[in-house]
């Protein structure tokens, strides 16, 4: 599995970068966002220069995803494994979120 990255935006303002690497998830706030003293996107991800690393998708980002019947419909329509939350996040959270945070895949320039 290759690394896939996504921009995390707050009302189209770059907040940070979320990546899925072969064995972990990584989130880091953007330096310009930190310099502008932007607020934390979550209590579990306070604004800091720290790189956050997790073995599973951070709960804040999982919380942006549909659940139940809507999850089943999305995974069927998008032809995704029901357990592939990161791909579903990339395919749905660029527009279909309740709050101001959106997630957009960074194009791969291989």
N, C-alpha and C positions, 0 to 999 in steps of 0.2 A: 504494500500500500504506500502510495506517495503522499507527501505533505500537501495538504490543501489549505489555503488561507482565505480569510474573509475579513472585510472591513466591518467594524462595528460603528454604527452611526447613531447620533442623537439629533433628530430633526435635520438630517443630512450633513451634520457636522461630524467629522472623523473623531471618534473616541479612542479607538484602539484596533488591535489586530487579534483575531482568533484563528488558531490553526489546529488542524488535526494532523498529527504526525503518526508514524506507524504504530507507536505504542503509548501515545499520550495526547492530551489536549493542552494547548498553551494559549494564554491570554496575556496581552501586555498593552497598557495604555500608551497612546501616542504622545511623544514628547511635547508637541505643540499644545495638545489638550492639557497636559499637566502644567505647562508654563502659564496657560490661561486660567489655571485653577478651576477647571471644569469639575462638576460634582461626580461622585462615584455613581456608577450605573446600578450598583447593588451594595447592600451592607456586607455581603460576603466577598465583594471585590472592591475594597477601598482604594481610592486613588493613591497610587504610589508608583515608583519606578520599578518595583518588584515585578518579576515575571511570575505569573501564576501557572502552575502545572498541576494537571489532574489525570488520573487514569480513566475518568469518565467525563462526559460532557458536563460542564459546570451547571449546577442547578438553575442559575439565573437564565441561562440560554435554553435549557430544557423547558423552563416555564413559559417561553415564548411559543411553544409548540401546541398544536391542537391535541386533544385527548379523546379517548373513547371512539365513538362512531366516526367523528370527523377525522381522527387519526387513521382509522381503517380506510375511509374514503380517499384520503390524501395518498396513502401508500399505494393503494390500488391504482389510482389515476396517474401517479408519478412513476409507477413500476419500481417501487423501492421495497427493500426488506423492512418490515415493521420495526426492527431494532436499529435501523440506521438513522438515528436522530440527527446526526450532523448533516447528512445529505438533505434530509427533510427541512432542516433549518435553512440551508442555503437556497432551497427551491421555494420556500414559502415566506421566510421572514424578511425578504427584501421589500415586501409590500403588505403582507397580511399579519401585522402585529397590532395589538390593542394599544400599546403605548407609543412613545416617541422613538424607541430603539428599533433599528432595523439592521439587518445583516446582509451584506452583499459579497459574493465570491470575488476574489481577486483573480483576474484572468491569468492563466498559466502561460508564460512566454517561452516554453521549451522549444 
